[in-house]
Amino acid sequence: MPFLALPFPAIDPVAVAIGPITIKWYALAYIAGLVGGWYYARRLVMADRLWGVVRRPTLSEIDDLIVWVALGVVLGGRLGYVLFYNLPMYLADPIEIFAIRNGGMSFHGGFLGAILAMLIFARARKLNGYTLLDLAAVTVPIGLFFGRIANFVNGELWGRIAPDFPYAVVFPTGGPLPRHPSQLYEAATEGFLLFVVMALCVRRFGFRKPGLLGGIFVLGYALARTFCEFFREPDRQLGYLFGADLGPLGGGVTMGMLLCLPMALVGLAYIVLAARGHTRPRRPVEDAGDVPVKA
């Protein structure tokens, strides 16, 4: 082992095994993210001072929404990985599309799937779609944090080679050279840091300007993910998209960076539109009948 390297912690990817039934840490990360987001969303919905005249979802609607979001994340994440990261392989063997147990999920695909699910739900329940997206924006970093920690436990999505970095890690599937633990960088920035930023924003602005919090989250994620892509090894089947000459760390443009560019532009657009009041409902809707009552 190189002198400047940390051994990869021997953590079994399987958290619980009962006979032939196994539960992996990755699955528990998804559950923790969804449950944590659901609990936090319920607390936000009960905070009267955050909403003003904007109609909020009821607690029962939050309970129903989590099921829609879960389906959107899983289906969108898988479809996004198939389309963005490994389409030739899946075209050659379409049955592999359904082999989720072998891994392969895209955040950008899951993000789009969740948005579509929330917009359909909002239309069905006559809610403001921007409001649901804002609510999701404040809670999503919880899932991102746990998901990236699970990536580290699985020893996947490791970073670029870093022989001189004192906290580099030799991953079991990453070859003999130490690499950046980029999963932890993403947990810290896309997860913890973005959660703190969104928590401060919701305290400052509340949900009174539909679309504002969603725009801040989308822009913030795009910036955090782009930063982490400088340390993350690109997918083997894609490599660098436009050569290998970008910045002091070497490498080049990755698919993750490319997908974050439109996210940043959309985030900026919605921040401007929301700040100018273009996303507010035309007529204020009194939500007296929808205010959850604390036990």
C-alpha positions in Angstrom: 0.0 0.0 0.0 1.3 3.5 -0.8 2.6 5.5 2.1 -0.1 8.3 1.8 -3.2 6.1 1.8 -5.9 4.9 4.2 -7.2 1.3 4.0 -10.7 0.9 2.9 -12.9 0.1 6.0 -14.1 -3.5 5.9 -17.9 -2.8 5.9 -20.1 -5.6 4.6 -22.5 -4.1 2.0 -25.2 -6.4 3.4 -26.7 -4.8 6.5 -29.0 -7.6 7.5 -29.2 -11.2 6.2 -31.9 -13.7 7.3 -31.5 -16.9 5.3 -31.9 -16.1 1.6 -33.2 -12.6 2.4 -30.6 -9.8 2.4 -31.0 -6.1 3.0 -28.1 -3.9 1.8 -27.0 -0.6 3.2 -27.9 1.0 -0.1 -31.5 0.0 0.3 -31.5 1.3 3.8 -30.1 4.6 2.6 -33.0 5.0 0.2 -35.4 4.2 3.1 -33.7 6.6 5.5 -33.8 9.3 2.9 -37.5 8.9 2.1 -38.5 8.5 5.7 -36.4 11.4 6.9 -37.7 13.6 4.1 -41.3 12.6 4.8 -40.9 13.4 8.5 -39.2 16.8 7.8 -41.9 17.7 5.2 -44.6 17.0 7.8 -42.9 19.4 10.3 -42.6 22.1 7.6 -46.3 21.8 6.6 -47.3 22.3 10.2 -45.3 25.6 10.5 -47.9 28.3 9.9 -45.5 31.1 9.6 -43.8 29.6 6.5 -46.8 29.6 4.2 -48.7 32.9 4.2 -51.7 32.7 1.7 -50.1 29.9 -0.3 -52.2 26.7 -0.1 -50.1 23.9 1.6 -50.6 20.2 1.3 -52.3 18.5 4.2 -50.6 15.8 6.3 -52.5 13.1 4.6 -51.4 14.4 1.2 -47.8 14.4 2.3 -48.3 10.7 3.3 -49.6 10.0 -0.2 -47.0 12.1 -1.9 -44.1 10.0 -0.5 -45.3 7.0 -2.4 -45.4 8.9 -5.7 -42.0 10.3 -5.1 -40.5 6.9 -4.2 -41.8 5.5 -7.5 -40.5 8.5 -9.5 -37.1 8.3 -7.9 -36.6 4.5 -8.6 -38.1 4.5 -12.1 -36.5 7.8 -13.2 -33.2 6.9 -11.6 -33.0 3.6 -13.4 -34.2 5.0 -16.8 -31.8 7.9 -16.5 -28.8 5.5 -15.9 -29.9 3.5 -18.9 -30.2 6.5 -21.2 -27.3 8.7 -20.0 -24.6 6.3 -18.9 -24.8 2.8 -20.6 -27.4 2.8 -23.4 -25.4 0.6 -25.9 -25.1 -2.2 -23.3 -28.8 -2.2 -22.5 -29.8 -2.1 -26.1 -27.7 -5.2 -26.6 -29.3 -6.9 -23.6 -32.6 -5.2 -22.8 -33.5 -7.6 -20.0 -30.6 -6.1 -17.9 -32.7 -2.9 -17.6 -34.7 -4.7 -15.0 -31.7 -6.1 -13.1 -31.6 -3.2 -10.6 -29.9 -5.6 -8.1 -26.7 -5.2 -10.2 -26.7 -1.4 -9.6 -27.0 1.5 -11.9 -29.0 4.6 -10.8 -28.7 8.1 -12.0 -29.4 11.1 -9.7 -30.4 13.3 -12.6 -32.9 10.6 -13.8 -34.3 10.1 -10.4 -34.6 13.9 -10.0 -36.6 14.2 -13.2 -38.7 11.2 -12.2 -39.5 12.7 -8.9 -40.4 16.1 -10.5 -42.8 14.4 -12.9 -44.4 12.4 -10.1 -44.9 15.6 -8.0 -46.4 17.6 -10.9 -48.9 14.8 -11.7 -49.8 14.5 -8.0 -50.2 18.3 -7.7 -52.5 18.3 -10.7 -54.6 15.5 -9.3 -54.9 17.1 -5.9 -55.3 20.7 -7.2 -52.1 21.9 -5.5 -49.5 24.3 -6.7 -46.8 22.2 -8.4 -44.1 24.8 -7.5 -45.0 24.5 -3.8 -44.5 20.7 -3.8 -41.2 21.2 -5.6 -40.1 23.7 -3.0 -41.0 21.2 -0.2 -39.0 18.5 -1.9 -36.0 20.9 -2.4 -35.7 21.3 1.3 -35.9 17.6 2.1 -34.0 16.0 -0.8 -30.5 16.6 0.7 -31.3 14.1 3.5 -31.6 11.4 0.9 -28.5 12.6 -1.0 -26.4 12.4 2.2 -27.4 8.8 3.1 -27.1 7.7 -0.5 -23.5 8.9 -0.9 -22.6 7.3 2.4 -24.0 4.1 1.0 -21.9 4.5 -2.1 -18.8 4.7 0.1 -19.8 1.6 2.0 -20.3 -0.3 -1.2 -16.9 0.9 -2.5 -18.4 2.3 -5.7 -18.2 5.6 -7.5 -14.8 6.2 -6.1 -12.7 9.2 -6.9 -9.7 10.0 -9.1 -6.2 8.7 -8.3 -4.6 10.9 -5.6 -1.2 9.5 -4.7 -0.2 12.6 -2.7 -3.4 13.2 -0.8 -3.0 12.2 2.9 -6.6 11.0 3.2 -6.8 9.1 -0.1 -8.3 5.6 0.1 -7.4 2.3 -1.6 -10.7 0.9 -2.7 -11.1 -2.9 -3.2 -12.3 -2.4 -6.8 -10.4 0.7 -7.6 -6.9 -0.8 -8.3 -3.8 -0.6 -6.1 -3.5 3.2 -6.1 -5.1 5.5 -3.5 -8.1 7.6 -4.7 -10.1 10.5 -3.5 -13.1 9.4 -1.3 -15.3 11.5 -3.6 -18.5 9.8 -2.2 -17.7 11.5 1.1 -17.1 14.8 -0.6 -20.6 14.5 -2.2 -22.2 13.5 1.1 -20.7 16.6 2.7 -21.6 19.1 -0.1 -24.7 17.7 -1.9 -26.0 16.3 1.4 -25.0 18.1 4.6 -24.0 21.5 3.2 -27.0 21.8 0.9 -29.3 20.7 3.7 -28.0 23.6 5.9 -28.3 26.1 3.0 -31.9 25.0 2.3 -32.8 25.1 6.0 -31.6 28.7 6.3 -33.4 29.6 3.1 -36.7 28.2 4.3 -36.4 30.1 7.5 -35.7 33.3 5.6 -38.2 33.0 2.7 -40.6 30.3 3.7 -42.8 28.9 1.0 -44.5 32.3 0.2 -42.7 32.6 -3.2 -43.4 29.3 -5.1 -40.5 28.1 -7.0 -37.8 30.0 -5.2 -36.6 27.2 -2.9 -36.7 24.8 -5.8 -34.5 27.1 -7.9 -32.0 27.6 -5.1 -31.8 23.8 -4.6 -31.3 23.0 -8.3 -28.6 25.7 -8.6 -26.9 24.6 -5.4 -26.9 20.9 -6.4 -25.5 21.7 -9.8 -22.6 23.7 -8.3 -21.9 21.1 -5.6 -22.0 18.2 -8.0 -19.8 20.0 -10.6 -17.2 20.7 -7.8 -17.2 17.0 -6.8 -16.9 15.9 -10.4 -13.3 17.3 -10.4 -12.5 14.6 -7.8 -14.7 11.7 -9.0 -13.6 9.1 -11.5 -15.9 9.2 -14.6 -17.9 6.1 -15.6 -15.6 3.7 -17.3 -17.8 3.2 -20.3 -17.9 7.0 -20.9 -14.6 8.5 -19.7 -14.1 12.2 -20.4 -16.4 13.6 -23.0 -14.3 16.2 -24.6 -10.7 15.1 -24.2 -8.6 15.3 -21.0 -7.5 18.8 -20.3 -9.3 20.6 -17.6 -7.9 22.3 -14.5 -4.9 21.4 -12.2 -6.5 18.1 -11.3 -6.3 16.8 -14.8 -9.1 15.0 -16.5 -11.8 16.7 -18.5 -15.6 17.2 -18.8 -17.7 14.4 -17.4 -21.3 13.4 -18.0 -22.2 14.6 -14.5 -20.8 18.1 -15.3 -22.7 18.2 -18.6 -26.0 17.3 -17.0 -25.5 19.9 -14.3 -25.2 22.7 -16.8 -29.0 22.8 -17.7 -29.8 22.3 -14.1 -27.9 25.4 -13.1 -29.6 27.5 -15.9 -33.1 26.2 -14.9 -32.3 26.9 -11.2 -31.3 30.5 -12.0 -34.4 31.0 -14.1 -36.7 30.0 -11.4 -35.0 32.0 -8.8 -35.5 35.1 -11.0 -39.1 34.2 -11.8 -40.1 33.5 -8.2 -38.4 36.6 -6.9 -40.4 38.7 -9.4 -43.6 37.0 -8.4 -44.3 35.3 -11.7 -44.9 31.9 -10.1 -47.4 33.0 -7.5 -51.1 31.9 -7.9 -53.2 34.5 -9.6 -55.7 34.6 -6.8 -54.6 33.8 -3.2 -56.2 30.6 -1.9 -57.1 30.6 1.7 -55.9 27.4 3.3 -57.8 27.6 6.6 -59.4 24.2 5.9 -56.1 22.7 5.1 -54.0 23.7 8.1 -52.9 20.6 9.9 -53.7 20.6 13.6 -50.9 19.7 16.0 -51.7 16.9 18.3 
